[in-house]
């Protein structure tokens, strides 16, 4: 194959000149103004605004739909939460002194999402500090917590507490900031039909310190709580639309979540995605870029619940989606350390040319400027589309906020830096357009950069053979960009690159003899996505973790293809994440017992 010049150089420069960061800042502020209340009626307001903004940007076929927020419908094995609304909520200390602790109308994060209601007129209750109080003594009381109060929900229900006052902050130095409590299910994240409507308030580190001193002195602390909230069956709205390509079928997808309280997380990401499509449309309209071969679709939705609902209901469209990028990220100050962008890769089971591509885009864009980083795949957002049950390679762009404001009331619009936002938009736009317009010349170049990345990975002698397999997979992933009738010929043209990988793969390292149980079990997955166990009471989990966020559990699940036995799944998982002191057999037997997976006979 002849050498292909880096095609990103002219593209990144063209895109950079067209980005309108000021317009994106306007979008961010507007999204923040409604999502900061984090109620379902406000999420609908956000969706209506975004539909209008996308249509102004030239996006077509824009529609608002949504997940069934009924507390029982499942997408994959994730149970959709109930819709929720708030009229008002306050928490006042009445003994041994009087002071206002929480007021939802003044600071929305004073109230946890999906908090239950009080009787009309409120309720007066004693406060206990969980660090000084046994669970047997919390019945009928409000529990001051030292960690995220959502993590205590199961025990709060089990021991009859009235609810929680969250005394935890991810950044206690924000003395007057409040941690946003956005999980309140009894067995997981969202509040479902089987969840218990306990009260959920959140106070500042300064207030928490004062309460703990009062409680440590031996006196009683009483508070008066008022919360007028309601649960109902509604929808968790998502918005989608497309910039049509020259061809009618294939698409590239950009997705990121709405429906959170912060400016950086994730009104910024939403605004960047909207402006990325507007940037591409302006370049096409002006003739500076040709209309791409494939369509470019945007999906703005609640985190995980929305993306799983969309993916489940658009299976055919997902089959025609060649690549994706997830945008769940701040655009923080250039002048603070720790705010550089990090690019997260696909899980190894889905290793793809897109991993090498996003690194090339970052290196080209920042060739003489700001530093950037990359990292292996991690869980925790909507960057899971490489899951083999979905099959769309997906990278994720993320940065820190310098002063940590994650899920905190201090995550405000004035912390967003237009310079970082400009970079974010430009990188998203470049990734989307390049994938949307790639043909055989671009696929050849992509195969070469995938090969280079693979050869770097193969320098690890303990994993050379493993990364050789992944490297072949990444090189061959470019075939997805080639028309079906041309794939056999193009596949033959890749053989010189594949031969280079095979020549360096080395010997397969000696493997430990697996135990008989792992050799006998072959796991077949029954639905797409991970396994949060949110429809199974925690006391039946047998001490195993939820599969919602746990990386080793998630990676192991991804390797289960109905053909590999658990011995091979365990080996591949440990190649990817390192030694895992984990009972694979026990965990998958638990899943099989409760119907989440099947064992092939």
C-alpha angles and dihedrals in degrees: 000000000000118000113265118211116237101276092195096074098076093034096054091048093049092049095044092057093052101049115114105203092173091061090049091051089056091052092048093052093049094049090047091051092065105025092053088077091055096204123132095245088054090049087056089053090052091050093051091050093048092050089055093045093050092050089051087053093057096258112148136211090025112179139171115221131142155193117280102260093200102119094242113054113100132212105196100328094320113113112221114237127238119260114255139195138184131209097179142328135188137173120199130180109229101172138076084001137356123251139138110250104172137016117173093198092056098039114009094201087067085087124054118235112262092017113166124239133255125229113274108286092025135257134269116220143168119253122222129188110233091211089063103029130073116231090244089070102051100083112131092002137107111247120219105214132208095201131040102308092222088070089062097050096104092053093041088059095040094054097039101249119169090228142285141289104207110225095172130102129181085219111031091181086076088080095179098037123102126220112236111235104207101161123072108149118128092233104020147343113317127048108253136182090275095049124107119241101232124163117262123192130165125208133188124265088248092054092043091054092051093048092050091053091051092048093046090055089068099247126120122258118206129185136189114225127194121181125163104190135142139202120212143157109268138121137284098224127225131181127212137173140152143229099220119235129214089261122060102225123040125071143186116217134215115188138173138152133269122183101077130114101237136090093215092035098073122322086082093055091047092051092048092053093049092049092046090061091044089052093052092046092052091050091050093045091051093048093241089120128025119241104273122247093241133045121255113222129194125205119191111182148136111291113275095332091066098039093047091049092050094046092047093051096043103047095144093049090050090054087059093048110103100186143354141199125205118215111198102139149112124243096218134181119298087216099062125077119245096033098105117120120263121200116214119208134220118273109269092252086064100036106162146170086260089075091059092040097057090048090051091049091051092047092048096045094046095036093130103014145046121012121247138185142210132212140184119266116291133185127236108086142039095295094107101099092111086071102123091236086065102026104199116129108234133183126192130216119206142161137185123247098232093229099047110244100156110153090351132128087238090070094106136156094255090068092063113101114212089211092059090043090053091053092047093052093046094051093046091048093049093049093048097046095044092052092043094052101035117129134162098304091050092044089055091053091045091053089054095051090045088054092050092051091047092052090053090052092048090063086084098091094201091057103029094113092043093051091045088062091046091046093054087050092051094049092048091049089079088073086079087073094054124084111255095245090055098045099090092054093043090048089058090051089059093058095095090056093046090050090058090056093047091049091058101039096098125194123327105254117245109271128217112251105258121230116258095250095060090048093053099048121082113178123213118194117226103197139017123269136024130315113248093171087219091146093054122075112248092236086067095053090088090222095301119133127253110261091224096095110354106117102206091047091048094047092049090051091051091055091054104099101157090259107062116079120227091260089063092041090053092048093050093045092053091046087057103040104017130248110346118202090205137131100235094174095051093046096050091044087056090052092047092048092056096043101253094120138010130228115228110235 
